[in-house]
Amino acid sequence: MQAPLPQTHGNLPRGFSRGLFFWVLFSCVAVALRGVRWEETYENALIISRLVPYPDGHPVFQFFRNLFSAQAYLSAALVRLFPAPLPINAARNVAYLVFTTVPVYLLGAVLARRVPAGHAAVVFVLLGAYLNLDSYYPLNTWPTFYSNGHIGLGWAMVALGLLVARCWRTAYLMTGLLACVHLGHLPVLLLVALTRVAVLWRQDERGAAGRAVTWGAAGLAVSALLWLIHALFFKVAPPESGPYAVTGDAMAILRNYLPLHGVHRGFPRFGPFERSVIATGTVALLCGGAALVREEDRERYAWPAFYVFLVAVVVFGTQGLRVALGDNLPYVFLRWMPYRLTNHAAMLLVPVACALLWRRPAAWILFWTMVCAALLPVLKPALPETLYARYAAPEEWLPYVLAGGAWAALFPTLRLKRLYGLVTLAGLGMLSAYTDYGAACVLAGLASGLVLDVFARHLARPLAAGTWSPMTVGAGGIAPTGRLTPLHNDTPSTAFGRGLALLSLVVLVTMLYQQGHTREHLPRTAIQRAVKACLERSGEVDAMVLTPYWDIEWLCRTGHPVMADYQTAHHMTYLPYLAPALKTMHEELYGFDVEYPGDGHDLAWPRFSLEDWTRLSAKYGFRYVVAPHAYTLALPPVLSSGGSTLYRVPPVLSPGQ
């Protein structure tokens, strides 16, 4: 039996703090090398603080002042202290990468009770292991513009990992604070946290239960206080006059909009959703199997299994209600975007698989899989793009190989658990129905693990007493010391751990080089630079610009209010009362009806006369229009750059001028 591990805080293994410091430092170095990228809360902060002025009734201003997120309001406070774009965007980029690496590292280290398993899981994630397992909300690893949801997801996974590690104070404090950090990621975590308290109480761990409740209540109290402050001092009333005081049946507009354009809530039109189902089922099978292997592992793996079980209940229960009730389903069931919860299972899959593989002989699968995942991208220039994307890209095969290897690591001790084996085979059959290549990768990982196990049990053990020449045979597990290691033991040797750590470091350095090679630092397109400089020269610091529908990030890149973009219509899915104004805006400005099919690419601008432009400008308050060269507008051009032209709308002259 494995000897008890020296503990630090809770059930965190020794050396965990050093690894945590490493990944935070890695995040800082990576952001510095790849350049600081624009991110959404900087735009939110400029709007909330009114450093970029919007009319009070404008749907964009209404949205960001009336929808509370501690992330956005913290950035709004910081932008008052540090108006330059670099500090906030840099800090948020680092936070983005920290909440990519730290949750995976924590979960892998806690589940395996070994820090190297956590490090390996992070390397696989950075190689793209879970990118193709996302749900209706995209998964990313490296910092992108959309940071709120990613940081909320990472926050929830850190809290879950700390709960598994029995770090009650921090776990429950983070759970309570998640209510203001990102409310949509809270429900399942809160259910698990409450259940954990009930179990502690039944197990007569009253002190631990009391600490959990106290710190969880403290986090919820802070969240409630921040929500109250927002409601009292920052929320604004809907417009009662002006161009945005549009009346209409908001819910009818929203019901028509969702199936066509509600990409995060419009199940099942947007997908594929099957990948996230695969991730959820796989994590449940792996954690359930691990809980059956040994009693000492039961608690650690039971809680992630319970977590993904609740995710499945919430997601598919919501869909069942939607099928049964149709348009009569109260919108509150969809408003918080429940379908993205399967992303939690996708993030759990890699650390769970790495933790199960951190045992002899299956650990060699980690080593050789990491070698393949690092080397295959080198072949990308030599392969046809479609061939690489289908078969060689790590995100296409890596999660399936890890899952298959993890199943193999469990099978030798689950041979008598026929029900588990049947369920696993059924899951593999469902995977084959969705993706033959993914199923083949699972079988490859499964076969590799079983071959290693057969070798360890039937060849390595009888020969363990023999003397061999000093060399390393990866698949056979011959140690550099010259003696064949007994691979049936649970924990890989120290030499193996060091070798995997060295390989991981080489892969990380390679990734940092690639990120530095494609460096972009607060990028602006040629037309954005030209527009920003032009408006600064003219002294029009508050000039609103109308940009093409699909262009985003204009506000943060120019520092000027933007009339709308493709994100603006989505605001109605959070605040339905905005729907009538948003419908009218899009019809008048873009010729695009949000209640009908269309993607906003076919702009109506060439059909607008000069009188149309002056009327719309007077109504909505924009002064400039940016259009691609493919569009010729009935407006005087100001400048042209990078394939686009900036036009100025002449002011409406009053009689006598």
PLY file of the C-alpha trace (Angstrom):
ply
format ascii 1.0
element vertex 657
property float x
property float y
property float z
element edge 656
property int vertex1
property int vertex2
end_header
0.00 0.00 0.00
1.20 3.51 -0.77
2.67 5.34 2.21
0.80 8.41 3.45
2.03 11.63 1.91
3.35 14.52 3.97
0.66 17.17 3.82
0.78 20.93 3.66
-2.66 22.58 3.68
-5.62 20.20 3.46
-4.67 17.32 1.16
-2.37 19.34 -1.09
0.80 17.32 -1.76
4.22 18.53 -0.74
5.75 20.86 -3.31
2.36 22.12 -4.45
3.13 25.75 -3.55
6.31 25.75 -5.64
4.36 24.40 -8.61
1.67 27.03 -8.10
4.32 29.76 -8.12
5.80 28.27 -11.30
2.51 28.46 -13.23
1.79 32.00 -12.09
5.31 32.99 -13.18
4.83 31.12 -16.46
1.63 33.09 -17.08
3.44 36.40 -16.57
6.34 35.41 -18.85
3.99 34.08 -21.55
1.96 37.30 -21.64
5.15 39.36 -21.86
6.47 37.25 -24.75
3.25 36.94 -26.78
2.25 40.57 -26.18
-0.71 42.04 -24.35
-4.01 41.47 -26.16
-7.19 43.51 -25.84
-9.83 42.00 -23.57
-13.48 42.68 -22.94
-13.53 44.12 -19.41
-11.33 47.01 -20.56
-14.09 47.97 -22.99
-16.66 47.39 -20.25
-14.67 49.63 -17.89
-14.47 52.49 -20.38
-18.27 52.36 -20.79
-19.13 51.95 -17.09
-16.80 54.76 -16.00
-17.98 57.00 -18.88
-14.41 57.62 -20.00
-15.91 56.71 -23.37
-19.24 58.56 -23.31
-22.51 56.98 -24.42
-26.01 58.47 -24.22
-27.83 57.25 -21.11
-30.45 55.38 -23.11
-28.07 53.63 -25.50
-28.45 49.82 -25.19
-24.68 49.38 -24.78
-24.58 51.77 -21.81
-27.77 50.28 -20.37
-26.32 46.79 -20.62
-23.00 47.37 -18.89
-24.42 49.59 -16.16
-27.35 47.30 -15.36
-25.71 43.86 -15.62
-23.37 43.38 -12.67
-20.08 41.51 -12.86
-17.36 42.10 -10.28
-14.79 41.52 -13.03
-16.10 44.41 -15.14
-16.59 46.75 -12.19
-13.13 46.01 -10.80
-11.69 46.96 -14.20
-13.85 50.11 -14.12
-12.34 51.06 -10.77
-8.82 50.36 -12.00
-9.26 52.31 -15.24
-9.91 55.41 -13.15
-6.52 54.90 -11.49
-4.66 53.67 -14.58
-6.34 55.13 -17.69
-3.71 53.75 -20.09
-4.76 50.47 -21.74
-1.60 48.50 -20.87
-2.00 47.86 -17.09
-5.57 46.52 -17.14
-5.24 44.46 -20.30
-1.92 43.00 -19.12
-3.33 42.09 -15.71
-6.38 40.49 -17.27
-4.27 38.53 -19.76
-2.20 37.14 -16.88
-5.39 36.29 -14.95
-6.75 34.54 -18.05
-3.68 32.30 -18.33
-3.54 31.72 -14.56
-7.12 30.42 -14.68
-6.13 28.15 -17.56
-3.13 26.59 -15.84
-3.80 26.66 -12.08
-7.17 24.80 -12.05
-5.78 21.96 -14.17
-2.57 21.79 -12.13
-4.50 21.77 -8.85
-6.95 19.06 -9.92
-4.27 16.82 -11.40
-1.99 17.13 -8.38
-4.79 16.60 -5.84
-6.38 13.62 -7.61
-3.06 11.86 -8.21
-1.59 13.08 -4.90
1.52 13.85 -6.91
2.57 17.27 -8.23
4.09 15.95 -11.53
0.66 14.68 -12.64
-0.68 18.22 -12.32
2.21 19.65 -14.32
1.68 17.08 -17.09
-2.03 17.92 -17.25
-1.27 21.63 -17.75
1.15 20.89 -20.59
-1.48 18.77 -22.34
-4.07 21.53 -21.91
-1.71 24.13 -23.37
-1.16 21.76 -26.29
-4.91 21.96 -26.92
-6.21 18.76 -25.29
-9.69 20.06 -24.49
-10.27 22.65 -27.20
-12.54 20.43 -29.32
-14.66 19.33 -26.35
-16.37 22.66 -25.87
-20.09 23.24 -25.66
-22.09 26.25 -26.87
-19.53 28.53 -25.25
-16.00 28.25 -26.73
-13.04 26.93 -24.74
-9.63 28.57 -25.07
-6.24 28.32 -23.42
-4.27 31.42 -24.36
-5.65 34.90 -23.58
-8.34 36.14 -25.96
-10.73 39.09 -26.02
-13.49 37.15 -24.22
-12.14 36.66 -20.72
-15.12 36.86 -18.35
-16.50 33.38 -18.97
-13.08 31.75 -19.02
-12.02 33.25 -15.71
-15.37 32.28 -14.19
-14.90 28.69 -15.36
-11.34 28.56 -13.99
-12.49 30.06 -10.68
-15.16 27.33 -10.30
-12.63 24.58 -11.07
-10.13 25.95 -8.53
-12.88 25.96 -5.89
-13.79 22.36 -6.79
-10.15 21.28 -6.60
-9.74 22.88 -3.18
-12.96 21.23 -2.01
-11.58 17.83 -3.09
-8.36 18.69 -1.25
-10.37 19.48 1.91
-9.09 23.07 2.01
-12.39 24.21 3.45
-11.76 27.89 4.09
-10.44 28.81 0.66
-12.78 26.47 -1.22
-15.95 27.80 0.37
-14.82 31.43 0.31
-14.21 31.12 -3.44
-17.58 29.42 -3.88
-19.34 32.32 -2.18
-17.39 34.93 -4.15
-18.22 33.23 -7.44
-21.71 34.75 -7.10
-20.23 38.13 -8.03
-17.29 36.94 -10.14
-19.49 35.00 -12.57
-22.94 33.96 -11.42
-23.58 31.59 -14.34
-20.85 29.17 -13.22
-22.09 28.96 -9.63
-25.18 26.68 -9.46
-23.57 23.22 -9.76
-20.60 24.18 -7.60
-22.95 25.50 -4.94
-24.97 22.25 -4.96
-21.79 20.20 -4.57
-20.53 22.47 -1.78
-23.80 22.16 0.15
-23.82 18.39 -0.29
-20.23 18.23 0.97
-21.20 20.10 4.12
-24.07 17.67 4.72
-21.72 14.69 4.33
-19.20 16.23 6.74
-21.96 16.73 9.27
-23.10 13.11 8.96
-19.51 11.93 9.35
-19.26 13.85 12.64
-16.70 16.27 11.18
-18.61 19.12 12.72
-15.61 21.45 12.97
-14.84 21.14 9.24
-18.52 21.62 8.39
-18.66 24.74 10.56
-15.58 26.25 8.92
-17.00 25.52 5.47
-20.32 27.17 6.28
-18.65 30.19 7.89
-16.32 30.90 4.99
-18.96 30.16 2.38
-21.35 32.54 4.09
-18.61 35.18 4.20
-18.09 34.87 0.44
-21.82 35.06 -0.24
-22.13 38.08 2.06
-19.41 39.94 0.16
-21.11 39.06 -3.12
-24.50 40.22 -1.81
-22.98 43.48 -0.60
-21.44 44.18 -4.00
-24.72 43.39 -5.75
-26.50 45.77 -3.40
-23.99 48.58 -3.98
-24.40 48.10 -7.72
-28.20 48.20 -7.49
-28.19 51.36 -5.36
-25.50 53.44 -7.06
-24.79 52.19 -10.57
-27.97 50.87 -12.21
-29.71 53.25 -14.58
-33.38 53.48 -15.49
-34.60 52.43 -18.95
-35.05 55.39 -21.33
-38.47 57.03 -21.34
-37.83 59.29 -24.36
-35.46 59.58 -27.28
-34.48 57.11 -30.03
-34.02 54.17 -27.64
-37.38 54.44 -25.88
-38.90 51.86 -28.20
-41.90 49.83 -27.12
-42.84 46.35 -28.23
-43.21 42.75 -27.11
-39.68 42.14 -25.85
-40.16 38.45 -25.11
-41.69 37.78 -28.52
-38.66 39.35 -30.19
-36.33 37.36 -27.97
-38.14 34.07 -28.66
-37.73 34.66 -32.40
-34.11 35.74 -32.02
-32.84 32.80 -29.94
-33.31 29.89 -32.38
-31.69 31.89 -35.18
-28.89 33.84 -33.54
-28.65 32.84 -29.86
-25.46 30.87 -30.32
-24.99 30.26 -26.58
-28.58 29.33 -25.78
-30.08 28.11 -29.05
-29.84 24.36 -28.41
-29.73 22.22 -30.53
-29.24 24.27 -33.73
-25.71 25.33 -32.90
-23.17 22.63 -32.20
-21.83 20.10 -32.38
-23.05 19.42 -28.87
-21.97 15.74 -28.91
-18.36 16.57 -28.02
-19.35 18.01 -24.67
-21.57 14.97 -24.04
-18.55 12.76 -24.68
-16.48 14.77 -22.20
-19.17 14.62 -19.53
-19.71 10.87 -19.87
-15.99 10.11 -20.00
-15.23 12.03 -16.81
-18.12 10.33 -15.04
-16.87 6.87 -16.11
-13.25 7.55 -15.18
-14.02 9.08 -11.79
-16.62 6.41 -11.02
-14.17 3.66 -11.89
-11.40 5.22 -9.81
-13.75 5.45 -6.82
-14.39 1.69 -7.14
-10.71 0.71 -7.24
-9.57 1.56 -3.75
-11.31 2.90 -0.72
-8.58 5.48 -0.10
-9.25 6.98 -3.56
-13.01 6.99 -3.19
-13.51 10.42 -1.67
-11.14 12.21 -4.05
-12.77 10.86 -7.21
-16.33 10.69 -5.94
-16.77 14.47 -5.81
-15.70 15.19 -9.42
-17.98 12.30 -10.46
-20.86 13.84 -8.51
-20.04 17.23 -10.03
-20.32 16.03 -13.64
-23.43 14.02 -12.75
-25.10 17.25 -11.60
-23.85 19.01 -14.74
-25.57 16.34 -16.84
-28.77 16.61 -14.80
-28.90 20.39 -15.15
-28.00 20.54 -18.86
-30.14 17.68 -20.11
-32.91 18.42 -17.63
-33.11 21.93 -19.04
-33.23 20.57 -22.56
-35.95 18.11 -21.58
-38.04 20.96 -20.19
-37.46 22.93 -23.35
-38.62 20.06 -25.54
-41.67 19.49 -23.33
-42.71 23.12 -22.86
-41.37 24.81 -26.00
-41.94 28.56 -25.93
-43.79 28.19 -22.62
-40.52 27.43 -20.81
-39.82 30.41 -18.50
-36.82 32.29 -19.86
-35.08 32.16 -16.47
-34.13 28.55 -17.30
-32.13 29.71 -20.34
-31.02 33.18 -19.32
-28.03 31.98 -17.27
-26.75 29.90 -20.22
-26.88 26.39 -18.68
-25.55 24.54 -21.74
-22.03 25.88 -21.20
-21.74 23.86 -17.96
-20.49 20.88 -19.94
-17.30 22.92 -20.46
-16.59 22.14 -16.80
-16.42 18.45 -17.71
-14.09 19.23 -20.62
-11.67 21.02 -18.28
-11.91 18.14 -15.77
-11.15 15.43 -18.33
-7.42 16.11 -18.76
-6.40 16.29 -15.07
-8.56 13.25 -14.24
-6.94 11.23 -17.04
-3.42 12.34 -16.07
-4.06 11.50 -12.41
-5.21 7.98 -13.32
-2.23 7.53 -15.64
0.18 8.51 -12.88
0.77 4.91 -11.90
2.92 2.13 -13.25
3.01 1.11 -16.03
0.44 3.50 -17.51
2.61 6.57 -16.82
4.60 5.82 -19.97
1.50 6.76 -21.96
1.88 10.29 -20.57
5.51 10.40 -21.71
5.07 9.16 -25.26
1.78 11.00 -25.80
3.48 14.26 -24.81
6.30 13.51 -27.25
3.82 12.95 -30.09
1.71 15.98 -29.21
4.83 18.17 -29.25
6.33 16.77 -32.45
3.26 16.45 -34.70
2.79 20.24 -35.09
6.32 20.33 -36.55
4.93 18.34 -39.48
2.18 20.88 -40.15
3.99 22.71 -43.01
4.64 19.39 -44.76
1.07 18.06 -44.56
-2.06 19.14 -46.43
-4.06 21.48 -44.24
-7.15 19.26 -44.17
-5.09 16.16 -43.34
-3.34 17.89 -40.45
-6.55 19.40 -39.09
-8.32 16.02 -39.20
-5.64 13.65 -37.94
-2.54 15.40 -36.59
-3.77 18.45 -34.69
-3.43 17.63 -30.94
-6.97 18.73 -30.13
-8.31 16.08 -32.53
-6.66 13.02 -30.97
-5.02 13.96 -27.68
-8.05 13.86 -25.32
-9.15 10.49 -26.70
-5.73 8.86 -26.29
-5.51 10.14 -22.70
-9.02 8.86 -21.97
-8.23 5.45 -23.46
-5.02 5.18 -21.47
-6.84 6.14 -18.29
-9.45 3.44 -18.91
-6.62 0.94 -19.38
-5.08 2.02 -16.08
-8.37 1.15 -14.37
-9.22 -2.09 -16.15
-6.75 -4.45 -14.38
-8.40 -3.71 -11.06
-11.95 -3.57 -12.44
-12.06 -6.92 -14.18
-14.82 -8.16 -11.90
-16.87 -4.99 -12.24
-18.83 -6.19 -15.24
-21.37 -3.40 -15.15
-18.63 -0.77 -15.32
-17.03 -2.60 -18.23
-20.31 -2.79 -20.12
-21.03 0.89 -19.57
-17.52 1.75 -20.73
-17.90 -0.31 -23.89
-21.27 1.33 -24.52
-19.61 4.73 -24.18
-16.92 3.68 -26.64
-19.62 2.57 -29.07
-21.36 5.95 -28.81
-18.02 7.67 -29.42
-17.50 5.53 -32.53
-20.89 6.62 -33.83
-19.82 10.25 -33.52
-16.17 10.07 -34.61
-14.40 6.98 -35.91
-11.03 8.65 -35.53
-11.69 9.59 -31.91
-12.73 6.02 -31.16
-9.56 4.72 -32.82
-7.50 7.05 -30.62
-9.29 5.79 -27.51
-8.59 2.21 -28.57
-4.93 3.10 -29.18
-4.61 4.50 -25.67
-6.52 1.56 -24.22
-4.38 -1.00 -26.07
-1.16 0.74 -25.04
-2.18 0.66 -21.40
-3.21 -2.99 -21.51
0.01 -4.01 -23.27
2.06 -2.21 -20.65
0.06 -3.90 -17.90
0.56 -7.36 -19.44
4.28 -6.69 -19.75
4.51 -5.52 -16.16
2.60 -8.48 -14.73
3.94 -11.33 -16.82
7.41 -10.23 -17.93
8.74 -7.48 -15.69
7.97 -9.17 -12.39
9.77 -12.48 -13.15
12.77 -10.60 -14.53
12.90 -7.95 -11.83
15.73 -9.73 -10.04
17.89 -9.90 -13.14
20.64 -7.53 -14.21
20.34 -5.55 -17.42
22.63 -3.24 -19.28
22.26 0.42 -18.22
19.86 1.82 -20.77
16.33 3.18 -20.92
13.63 1.27 -22.74
10.53 3.48 -22.73
7.84 0.93 -23.36
9.41 -1.67 -21.10
10.11 0.62 -18.21
13.79 -0.30 -17.69
15.27 2.17 -15.23
18.48 4.11 -15.95
20.03 2.39 -12.92
20.38 -0.83 -14.88
17.69 -2.86 -13.11
14.21 -3.55 -14.42
11.71 -1.75 -12.25
8.69 -3.63 -10.89
6.07 -1.82 -12.93
3.16 -3.33 -11.02
3.84 -0.87 -8.18
1.63 2.18 -8.00
3.97 5.16 -8.28
6.44 5.92 -11.10
10.06 6.24 -10.08
11.70 9.53 -9.23
13.80 9.19 -12.37
10.69 8.90 -14.50
9.17 11.96 -12.87
12.33 13.96 -13.55
12.39 12.79 -17.15
8.78 13.81 -17.68
9.47 17.15 -16.01
12.40 17.76 -18.36
10.26 16.86 -21.38
7.49 19.17 -20.12
9.97 22.01 -19.75
11.22 21.52 -23.32
7.62 21.56 -24.61
6.82 24.71 -22.61
9.91 26.52 -23.91
8.91 25.56 -27.46
5.38 26.89 -26.91
6.72 30.15 -25.49
8.95 30.53 -28.53
5.98 29.97 -30.85
3.88 32.49 -28.92
6.71 35.03 -29.04
7.17 34.40 -32.76
3.54 35.42 -33.38
3.69 38.33 -30.94
0.96 40.98 -31.07
0.97 43.80 -28.55
-2.29 45.76 -28.20
-2.81 45.38 -31.96
-4.68 47.86 -34.14
-5.50 47.56 -37.81
-4.36 50.24 -40.23
-7.82 51.81 -40.44
-8.19 51.78 -36.64
-4.87 53.60 -36.22
-5.84 56.10 -38.88
-9.29 56.75 -37.38
-7.88 57.18 -33.88
-5.24 59.65 -35.09
-7.74 61.57 -37.23
-10.26 62.05 -34.41
-7.51 63.05 -31.98
-6.28 65.71 -34.41
-9.79 67.07 -34.86
-10.37 67.18 -31.10
-13.57 65.12 -31.34
-12.94 63.06 -28.23
-16.55 61.91 -27.90
-17.35 61.23 -31.57
-19.40 58.07 -32.05
-18.48 55.80 -34.97
-20.71 53.41 -36.91
-18.64 50.37 -37.91
-19.41 47.28 -40.02
-21.61 44.77 -38.23
-18.99 42.02 -37.85
-16.11 44.25 -36.73
-15.38 44.12 -32.99
-12.87 45.68 -30.57
-13.20 49.12 -32.16
-14.06 50.78 -28.86
-10.94 49.64 -26.99
-8.65 50.15 -30.00
-9.79 53.68 -30.82
-11.08 54.97 -27.49
-14.33 56.14 -29.13
-17.92 54.97 -28.65
-19.10 52.52 -31.28
-22.72 52.54 -32.35
-23.12 48.73 -32.49
-21.52 45.50 -33.66
-22.59 41.89 -33.84
-22.29 41.50 -30.05
-24.77 44.29 -29.39
-27.86 42.31 -30.43
-26.90 39.58 -27.92
-27.45 42.03 -25.07
-31.16 41.25 -25.24
-30.46 37.67 -24.13
-29.27 39.04 -20.78
-31.61 42.04 -20.49
-34.77 41.27 -22.52
-36.19 44.79 -22.11
-33.53 45.98 -24.59
-35.00 43.84 -27.39
-37.35 46.43 -29.02
-34.66 49.13 -29.16
-32.07 46.67 -30.49
-34.46 45.40 -33.16
-35.17 48.94 -34.37
-31.49 49.94 -34.30
-30.40 46.98 -36.39
-33.17 47.45 -38.92
-32.45 51.14 -39.40
-28.65 51.06 -39.25
-27.82 47.76 -40.94
-30.98 46.68 -42.74
-30.86 43.50 -40.63
-33.95 42.13 -38.85
-32.91 40.19 -35.74
-36.12 38.13 -35.88
-35.29 36.62 -39.28
-32.39 34.63 -40.74
-29.38 36.66 -41.78
-25.89 37.36 -40.59
-25.48 41.10 -41.08
-22.86 40.74 -43.83
-25.08 42.21 -46.55
-25.18 45.78 -45.28
-27.84 48.13 -46.61
-25.45 51.11 -46.56
-24.96 51.51 -50.34
-28.73 52.05 -50.65
-28.76 54.92 -48.14
-28.95 58.44 -49.59
-27.24 61.44 -48.05
-30.58 62.43 -46.53
-30.90 58.96 -44.98
-27.47 59.30 -43.41
-28.10 62.73 -41.98
-31.45 61.61 -40.58
-29.92 58.54 -38.88
-26.98 60.56 -37.61
-29.27 63.15 -36.08
-31.41 60.44 -34.49
-28.66 58.22 -33.04
-25.80 60.66 -32.62
-22.99 59.02 -34.64
-20.77 61.30 -36.72
-18.57 58.91 -38.70
-19.02 55.69 -40.66
-16.32 53.13 -41.44
-17.01 50.93 -44.48
-14.96 48.40 -46.49
-13.88 49.48 -49.95
-16.47 47.07 -51.37
-19.14 49.57 -50.24
-19.45 53.02 -51.73
-21.44 55.35 -49.51
-23.22 58.59 -50.36
-21.02 60.43 -47.86
-17.87 62.58 -48.12
-14.78 60.42 -47.41
-12.25 61.58 -44.82
-9.46 59.03 -45.22
-8.80 55.57 -46.60
-6.50 52.91 -45.17
-6.17 49.13 -44.93
-9.05 48.33 -47.27
-11.58 50.58 -45.52
-12.74 54.20 -45.74
-13.75 56.61 -43.01
-16.72 58.80 -43.97
-18.07 61.83 -42.14
-21.79 62.48 -41.90
-22.49 66.19 -42.54
-24.32 67.88 -39.69
-27.94 68.87 -40.19
-28.03 72.62 -40.68
-30.79 74.57 -39.02
-32.66 77.25 -41.03
-30.62 80.39 -41.46
-27.23 78.67 -41.21
0 1
1 2
2 3
3 4
4 5
5 6
6 7
7 8
8 9
9 10
10 11
11 12
12 13
13 14
14 15
15 16
16 17
17 18
18 19
19 20
20 21
21 22
22 23
23 24
24 25
25 26
26 27
27 28
28 29
29 30
30 31
31 32
32 33
33 34
34 35
35 36
36 37
37 38
38 39
39 40
40 41
41 42
42 43
43 44
44 45
45 46
46 47
47 48
48 49
49 50
50 51
51 52
52 53
53 54
54 55
55 56
56 57
57 58
58 59
59 60
60 61
61 62
62 63
63 64
64 65
65 66
66 67
67 68
68 69
69 70
70 71
71 72
72 73
73 74
74 75
75 76
76 77
77 78
78 79
79 80
80 81
81 82
82 83
83 84
84 85
85 86
86 87
87 88
88 89
89 90
90 91
91 92
92 93
93 94
94 95
95 96
96 97
97 98
98 99
99 100
100 101
101 102
102 103
103 104
104 105
105 106
106 107
107 108
108 109
109 110
110 111
111 112
112 113
113 114
114 115
115 116
116 117
117 118
118 119
119 120
120 121
121 122
122 123
123 124
124 125
125 126
126 127
127 128
128 129
129 130
130 131
131 132
132 133
133 134
134 135
135 136
136 137
137 138
138 139
139 140
140 141
141 142
142 143
143 144
144 145
145 146
146 147
147 148
148 149
149 150
150 151
151 152
152 153
153 154
154 155
155 156
156 157
157 158
158 159
159 160
160 161
161 162
162 163
163 164
164 165
165 166
166 167
167 168
168 169
169 170
170 171
171 172
172 173
173 174
174 175
175 176
176 177
177 178
178 179
179 180
180 181
181 182
182 183
183 184
184 185
185 186
186 187
187 188
188 189
189 190
190 191
191 192
192 193
193 194
194 195
195 196
196 197
197 198
198 199
199 200
200 201
201 202
202 203
203 204
204 205
205 206
206 207
207 208
208 209
209 210
210 211
211 212
212 213
213 214
214 215
215 216
216 217
217 218
218 219
219 220
220 221
221 222
222 223
223 224
224 225
225 226
226 227
227 228
228 229
229 230
230 231
231 232
232 233
233 234
234 235
235 236
236 237
237 238
238 239
239 240
240 241
241 242
242 243
243 244
244 245
245 246
246 247
247 248
248 249
249 250
250 251
251 252
252 253
253 254
254 255
255 256
256 257
257 258
258 259
259 260
260 261
261 262
262 263
263 264
264 265
265 266
266 267
267 268
268 269
269 270
270 271
271 272
272 273
273 274
274 275
275 276
276 277
277 278
278 279
279 280
280 281
281 282
282 283
283 284
284 285
285 286
286 287
287 288
288 289
289 290
290 291
291 292
292 293
293 294
294 295
295 296
296 297
297 298
298 299
299 300
300 301
301 302
302 303
303 304
304 305
305 306
306 307
307 308
308 309
309 310
310 311
311 312
312 313
313 314
314 315
315 316
316 317
317 318
318 319
319 320
320 321
321 322
322 323
323 324
324 325
325 326
326 327
327 328
328 329
329 330
330 331
331 332
332 333
333 334
334 335
335 336
336 337
337 338
338 339
339 340
340 341
341 342
342 343
343 344
344 345
345 346
346 347
347 348
348 349
349 350
350 351
351 352
352 353
353 354
354 355
355 356
356 357
357 358
358 359
359 360
360 361
361 362
362 363
363 364
364 365
365 366
366 367
367 368
368 369
369 370
370 371
371 372
372 373
373 374
374 375
375 376
376 377
377 378
378 379
379 380
380 381
381 382
382 383
383 384
384 385
385 386
386 387
387 388
388 389
389 390
390 391
391 392
392 393
393 394
394 395
395 396
396 397
397 398
398 399
399 400
400 401
401 402
402 403
403 404
404 405
405 406
406 407
407 408
408 409
409 410
410 411
411 412
412 413
413 414
414 415
415 416
416 417
417 418
418 419
419 420
420 421
421 422
422 423
423 424
424 425
425 426
426 427
427 428
428 429
429 430
430 431
431 432
432 433
433 434
434 435
435 436
436 437
437 438
438 439
439 440
440 441
441 442
442 443
443 444
444 445
445 446
446 447
447 448
448 449
449 450
450 451
451 452
452 453
453 454
454 455
455 456
456 457
457 458
458 459
459 460
460 461
461 462
462 463
463 464
464 465
465 466
466 467
467 468
468 469
469 470
470 471
471 472
472 473
473 474
474 475
475 476
476 477
477 478
478 479
479 480
480 481
481 482
482 483
483 484
484 485
485 486
486 487
487 488
488 489
489 490
490 491
491 492
492 493
493 494
494 495
495 496
496 497
497 498
498 499
499 500
500 501
501 502
502 503
503 504
504 505
505 506
506 507
507 508
508 509
509 510
510 511
511 512
512 513
513 514
514 515
515 516
516 517
517 518
518 519
519 520
520 521
521 522
522 523
523 524
524 525
525 526
526 527
527 528
528 529
529 530
530 531
531 532
532 533
533 534
534 535
535 536
536 537
537 538
538 539
539 540
540 541
541 542
542 543
543 544
544 545
545 546
546 547
547 548
548 549
549 550
550 551
551 552
552 553
553 554
554 555
555 556
556 557
557 558
558 559
559 560
560 561
561 562
562 563
563 564
564 565
565 566
566 567
567 568
568 569
569 570
570 571
571 572
572 573
573 574
574 575
575 576
576 577
577 578
578 579
579 580
580 581
581 582
582 583
583 584
584 585
585 586
586 587
587 588
588 589
589 590
590 591
591 592
592 593
593 594
594 595
595 596
596 597
597 598
598 599
599 600
600 601
601 602
602 603
603 604
604 605
605 606
606 607
607 608
608 609
609 610
610 611
611 612
612 613
613 614
614 615
615 616
616 617
617 618
618 619
619 620
620 621
621 622
622 623
623 624
624 625
625 626
626 627
627 628
628 629
629 630
630 631
631 632
632 633
633 634
634 635
635 636
636 637
637 638
638 639
639 640
640 641
641 642
642 643
643 644
644 645
645 646
646 647
647 648
648 649
649 650
650 651
651 652
652 653
653 654
654 655
655 656
